[in-house]
């Protein structure tokens, strides 16, 4: 075929746009409930419009919400040239060098560097860390009266990820323990609202975020220097050392700022969501005596089949992260019967799928048995998102939750309760038990195993 002939071939015509039904209300009236009562809004609109509808909200603009596993699969499996990272995203809080900020080829290259520390043998090495941190934190837990598990779980998961990332204890890690929790709490709340044009001073929320960042960067800069100067640098297996030794296929390395942003991503994402899920674990099992009894019996063995099923069911029944999104880059993107134009965001309503999917019989019932001996359907069970942007630390988190729960069950007797279920509370990004996942414990005279 000649060049002239090639030039005469017309480009394919863009498909006619066909959007799901839209909520007929001004952006502000849509944005307020989306920011502060997102779950209730999505549930109400799903009942009114079905599994797909259109919103127009601050930050994300015109957005299609989907609550159907097949539409989620189509979105998550689509080419990254057609749909990419949602804009804006958590890189506003975590930094432009975070994996959350990257797209396409750059995103794939970064994930390839991040994957080794969070899979296979590396995870096995962390199991002792998870147990040690649980025992250390639980040494001062009160007995015989209700106490909130959420904050202790936050400390356990933060200490565990700090040890995994830096491979050591020390004064500088103490500084990170002081910085990270309030930073993550504040950042989670600010992540769902538009950013101001400037911080307006150190006493404003965005000013405090900037101050936390300044202190964090100072600590990380010193830690990088110390790790590089370690005579055993080439033998270290902590995440920081692995990142400092790693390189892309073309031989280039991550910059210090990129490493700092990526470590912050791991520290933030690696402790809040896991701790929030654990808060729900204790809230759920204390209200389901039969589930708790089976977990206790299993904890005296080396098996973890029912414990894993329970964690999977908690992740479904009390979803901590309720949506994952993409941005349309192609002229149009076909999503089921809908045709979405360039510039739109598409958000998968994860919690809504978990609550309504036909893949789960009686989805409102808490029932770990549904996952005994079987894995949940990939696109109906999405606690870590899906596709190329699925959480890189998913395996790390699930093993951590398994070991933490086993350790608590072996060392404590958990009292059951007939109290009403704790309400769902939004921390901004994560959803937690409103009363902090309260339980009443008594220490066992002898551990179960």
C-alpha positions in Angstrom: 0.0 0.0 0.0 1.4 3.4 -1.0 1.9 6.4 1.3 -0.9 8.2 -0.6 -3.3 5.3 0.0 -2.4 5.2 3.7 -3.0 8.9 4.0 -6.5 8.5 2.5 -7.6 6.0 5.2 -10.0 8.0 7.5 -9.5 7.9 11.2 -12.2 6.0 13.1 -15.0 8.2 14.1 -15.4 8.7 17.9 -18.4 6.8 19.3 -21.5 8.8 20.2 -21.4 9.7 23.9 -23.9 7.9 26.0 -23.8 8.7 29.7 -25.6 7.0 32.6 -28.4 9.1 34.2 -27.2 12.2 36.0 -28.3 13.7 39.3 -30.0 17.0 38.4 -28.4 19.2 41.1 -25.7 22.0 41.1 -22.1 20.9 41.7 -22.0 22.3 45.2 -25.1 20.4 46.2 -23.6 17.2 44.8 -20.1 17.8 46.2 -21.1 18.3 49.9 -22.6 14.8 50.4 -20.0 13.3 48.2 -17.3 14.7 50.5 -19.0 14.0 53.8 -21.5 11.2 53.3 -20.2 9.5 50.2 -21.5 6.0 51.1 -25.0 7.1 51.9 -25.1 9.2 48.7 -23.9 6.3 46.5 -26.4 3.9 48.1 -29.3 6.3 47.6 -28.3 7.0 44.0 -27.8 3.3 43.3 -31.4 2.6 44.5 -32.7 5.4 42.3 -30.6 4.9 39.1 -29.1 1.4 39.2 -25.5 0.3 38.9 -24.2 3.4 37.0 -24.9 7.1 37.3 -23.2 10.4 36.7 -22.2 13.1 39.2 -20.5 16.5 38.9 -18.4 17.1 42.0 -15.6 19.4 43.0 -12.0 18.0 42.4 -13.1 15.2 40.1 -15.5 17.1 38.0 -17.9 15.0 35.8 -17.7 11.5 37.2 -19.4 8.2 36.3 -20.0 6.0 39.4 -20.3 2.3 38.7 -21.4 -0.4 41.2 -21.3 -3.5 39.1 -18.5 -6.2 39.1 -18.5 -6.6 35.3 -18.2 -2.8 34.7 -15.4 -2.8 37.3 -13.6 -5.6 35.5 -13.9 -3.8 32.2 -12.5 -0.6 33.7 -9.6 -2.2 35.6 -8.6 -4.4 32.6 -8.7 -1.5 30.1 -5.5 -0.3 28.4 -3.8 2.4 30.4 -3.7 4.5 27.2 -7.5 4.7 27.3 -8.0 5.1 31.1 -5.3 6.2 33.5 -4.8 7.4 37.0 -7.7 9.4 38.4 -7.1 13.1 38.8 -6.5 14.5 41.4 -5.3 11.6 43.6 -3.4 10.9 46.8 -0.2 12.3 45.4 -1.5 15.7 46.6 -0.7 14.4 50.1 2.0 11.9 49.4 4.1 13.8 46.9 4.7 13.8 43.2 7.2 10.9 43.4 4.7 8.6 44.9 3.4 5.6 42.8 0.0 7.3 43.2 1.2 10.1 41.0 2.5 8.0 38.2 0.7 6.7 35.1 1.3 4.4 32.1 4.9 3.3 31.5 6.3 5.2 34.5 3.8 3.6 36.8 4.7 0.1 35.5 8.4 0.7 36.0 7.9 1.9 39.6 5.7 -1.0 40.6 8.4 -3.4 39.3 10.8 -1.9 41.8 8.3 -2.0 44.6 7.1 -5.5 44.2 10.0 -7.6 45.5 9.9 -6.4 49.1 6.3 -7.3 49.5 6.1 -10.8 48.1 7.3 -14.3 48.7 10.2 -14.9 51.0 10.3 -11.2 52.1 6.8 -11.5 53.6 7.7 -14.6 55.5 10.6 -12.7 57.1 8.2 -10.1 58.5 5.9 -12.6 60.3 8.1 -12.5 63.5 8.0 -8.7 63.4 4.2 -8.7 63.3 4.0 -11.1 66.3 6.6 -9.1 68.3 4.9 -5.8 67.7 1.5 -7.3 68.8 3.0 -8.7 72.0 4.8 -5.4 72.8 1.6 -3.3 72.3 -0.7 -5.8 74.1 1.5 -5.9 77.2 -0.4 -3.0 78.7 -3.9 -3.7 77.5 -6.6 -3.4 80.2 -8.6 -6.5 81.3 -12.2 -6.8 82.1 -13.4 -3.5 80.6 -14.2 -2.3 77.1 -11.3 -0.6 75.3 -10.8 0.7 71.8 -8.7 -1.5 69.5 -8.3 0.9 66.6 -5.5 3.1 68.1 -3.5 0.1 69.4 -3.8 -1.5 65.9 -2.6 1.8 64.4 0.6 1.6 66.6 1.1 -2.1 65.8 0.8 -1.6 62.0 2.9 1.6 62.0 5.7 -0.1 64.0 5.6 -3.1 61.8 5.8 -1.1 58.5 8.6 1.1 60.0 10.7 -2.0 60.8 10.0 -3.5 57.4 10.9 -0.3 55.6 14.0 0.7 57.7 15.0 -2.6 59.2 15.9 -1.1 62.6 14.7 0.8 65.7 16.2 4.1 66.8 15.7 7.7 67.7 14.9 8.7 64.1 12.2 6.1 63.9 10.7 7.6 67.1 10.5 10.9 65.3 8.6 9.2 62.5 6.3 7.7 65.0 5.5 11.2 66.2 5.1 12.6 62.7 3.2 9.9 60.7 0.0 9.3 62.8 -1.3 12.9 63.0 -0.1 13.5 59.4 -2.0 10.5 58.0 -5.1 11.4 60.0 -5.1 15.0 58.8 -4.1 14.0 55.3 -6.9 11.5 55.1 -9.4 14.2 55.9 -7.9 16.8 53.4 -7.7 14.2 50.6 -11.4 14.3 49.9 -11.7 18.1 49.7 -10.2 20.6 47.2 -6.8 22.1 47.9 -6.5 25.9 48.5 -4.2 27.9 46.2 -1.7 28.3 49.2 -1.4 27.0 52.7 -2.3 30.3 54.5 0.2 29.7 57.3 1.5 26.9 59.5 -1.6 26.9 61.8 -4.0 26.0 59.0 -4.6 22.4 58.0 -2.6 22.7 54.8 0.2 24.6 56.6 0.4 21.7 59.2 0.6 19.2 56.3 3.6 21.2 54.9 5.3 21.3 58.3 4.9 17.5 58.8 6.4 17.1 55.3 9.4 19.3 56.1 10.2 17.4 59.3 9.7 14.0 57.5 12.1 15.0 54.7 14.8 15.9 57.2 14.5 12.5 58.9 14.5 10.5 55.6 17.5 12.4 54.3 19.5 11.4 57.4 18.3 7.8 57.2 19.3 7.5 53.5 22.8 8.7 54.3 23.1 6.3 57.2 21.9 3.3 55.1 24.3 4.1 52.3 27.2 4.4 54.8 26.3 1.0 56.4 29.2 -1.5 55.7 26.6 -4.2 55.3 24.6 -2.1 52.8 24.7 -4.8 50.1 23.4 -7.4 52.6 20.4 -5.4 54.0 16.9 -6.6 53.1 14.9 -3.7 54.4 12.8 -1.8 51.9 14.9 1.4 52.0 18.1 -0.5 51.2 16.3 -2.4 48.4 15.1 0.8 46.9 18.5 2.4 47.2 20.1 -0.6 45.4 17.5 -0.9 42.7 17.5 0.6 39.2 15.3 0.7 36.3 16.0 -1.3 33.1 17.9 1.7 31.6 20.2 1.9 34.7 18.7 5.0 36.2 17.8 5.1 39.9 15.1 6.7 41.9 15.9 10.2 43.2 16.0 11.0 46.9 12.7 12.8 46.6 11.1 9.9 44.8 12.3 7.5 47.5 11.0 9.8 50.2 7.6 10.1 48.5 7.5 6.3 48.0 8.4 5.5 51.6 5.7 7.9 52.8 3.2 6.1 50.6 4.2 2.8 52.1 4.1 4.1 55.7 0.7 5.8 55.2 -1.0 3.2 53.2 0.7 0.4 55.0 -0.7 1.2 58.4 -4.0 3.1 58.4 -6.0 0.9 56.2 -4.7 -2.3 57.8 -5.3 -1.0 61.3 -8.8 0.1 60.3 -9.6 -3.4 59.0 -8.3 -4.9 62.3 -10.6 -2.6 64.3 -13.5 -4.0 62.3 -12.2 -7.5 62.8 -12.5 -7.2 66.6 -15.8 -5.4 66.4 -17.3 -8.1 64.2 -16.0 -11.3 65.9 -17.0 -10.0 69.4 -20.6 -9.9 68.1 -20.6 -13.3 66.5 -19.9 -16.0 69.1 -19.8 -18.9 66.7 -17.2 -17.2 64.5 -15.1 -16.3 67.5 -15.2 -19.9 68.9 -14.0 -21.3 65.6 -11.2 -18.7 65.4 -10.1 -19.6 69.0 -10.0 -23.3 68.2 -8.0 -22.7 65.1 -5.6 -20.4 66.8 -4.3 -23.3 68.9 -3.2 -25.0 65.6 -1.0 -24.1 62.7 -4.0 -23.7 60.4 -5.3 -20.3 59.3 -8.1 -21.3 56.8 -10.9 -19.9 58.9 -8.9 -16.9 60.0 -8.2 -15.9 56.4 -11.9 -16.4 55.5 -12.8 -14.1 58.4 -10.4 -11.4 57.3 -11.8 -11.6 53.7 -15.3 -11.4 55.0 -14.5 -8.4 57.2 -12.9 -6.7 54.2 -16.1 -7.3 52.3 -18.7 -6.6 55.0 -17.0 -3.5 56.5 -15.1 -2.0 53.5 -12.4 0.4 54.6 -11.6 2.0 51.2 -14.8 2.5 49.4 -13.8 3.6 45.9 -11.1 3.3 43.2 -11.1 5.5 40.1 -9.7 6.1 36.7 -9.6 9.1 34.3 -10.6 8.8 30.6 -7.8 9.7 28.2 -9.2 8.2 25.0 -11.6 10.3 22.9 -14.3 8.0 24.2 -14.3 4.9 26.4 -16.9 2.1 26.1 -18.1 0.9 29.5 -20.9 -1.6 29.1 -23.7 0.1 27.4 -22.3 3.5 28.2 -19.8 5.7 26.1 -17.8 8.0 28.4 -16.0 11.0 26.8 -12.4 12.2 27.4 -11.9 14.1 30.6 -14.5 12.2 32.7 -13.5 10.3 35.8 -14.9 6.8 36.4 -15.2 5.6 40.0 -15.9 2.1 41.1 -18.1 2.1 44.2 -16.3 -0.8 46.0 -18.4 -0.8 49.2 -21.6 -0.8 47.1 -20.4 -3.8 45.1 -19.5 -5.6 48.3 -23.0 -4.9 49.7 -25.0 -5.9 46.6 -23.1 -8.3 44.4 -25.0 -11.4 43.3 -21.7 -13.3 43.9 -22.5 -13.2 47.7 -25.6 -14.9 49.0 -27.4 -12.6 51.5 -24.6 -10.0 51.3 -25.9 -8.1 54.4 -25.0 -11.1 56.6 -21.6 -11.4 58.2 -20.5 -15.0 57.2 -16.8 -16.0 56.9 -18.0 -19.4 55.8 -18.6 -18.0 52.3 -14.8 -17.8 51.9 -13.8 -21.2 53.5 -12.0 -23.2 50.8 -12.7 -20.7 48.1 -11.3 -17.4 46.9 -13.7 -14.5 46.4 -14.6 -13.5 42.8 -11.9 -11.1 41.7 -14.0 -8.2 40.7 -16.7 -8.6 43.3 -14.2 -8.4 46.2 -12.0 -5.3 45.8 -10.6 -4.3 49.2 -7.3 -3.4 47.5 -8.6 -2.0 44.3 -8.0 -3.8 41.0 -6.1 -4.0 37.8 -2.7 -2.4 37.3 -3.2 -0.1 40.3 -4.1 -2.8 42.8 -2.4 -2.1 46.1 1.2 -3.4 45.9 1.2 -4.2 49.7 -1.9 -6.4 49.6 -0.1 -9.6 50.5 1.9 -7.8 53.2 -1.3 -6.5 54.7 -3.2 -9.8 54.7 -0.3 -11.7 56.3 0.0 -9.0 58.9 -3.7 -9.1 59.8 -3.5 -12.9 60.0 -0.5 -12.9 62.4 -1.9 -10.0 64.6 -5.3 -11.8 65.0 -3.6 -15.1 65.7 -1.4 -13.6 68.4 -4.3 -11.8 70.1 -6.4 -14.9 70.1 -3.6 -17.0 71.6 -2.9 -14.6 74.4 -6.4 -13.2 75.2 -9.9 -14.3 75.7 -12.3 -12.0 73.9 -15.7 -11.5 75.5 -18.7 -11.6 73.2 -21.3 -8.8 73.3 -24.9 -8.3 72.3 -24.3 -4.5 71.8 -25.5 -3.0 68.5 -22.9 -3.0 65.7 -20.7 0.1 65.7 -21.6 2.6 63.1 -19.3 3.4 60.2 -17.2 6.5 60.7 -15.4 8.3 57.9 -11.8 9.4 58.6 -11.7 10.9 55.1 -10.1 8.1 53.0 -10.7 5.2 55.4 -13.9 4.1 57.1 -13.5 2.9 60.7 -15.7 1.7 63.6 -17.2 4.8 65.2 -16.5 3.7 68.7 -13.0 2.5 67.8 -13.7 -1.3 67.6 -14.3 -1.8 71.3 -13.7 -5.2 72.9 -13.4 -6.6 76.4 -10.4 -8.9 76.9 -8.9 -11.1 79.6 -5.4 -12.4 79.4 -5.1 -16.2 79.2 -3.1 -17.9 82.0 -1.2 -19.8 79.3 -1.1 -18.9 75.5 -3.0 -21.3 73.3 0.1 -22.4 71.5 
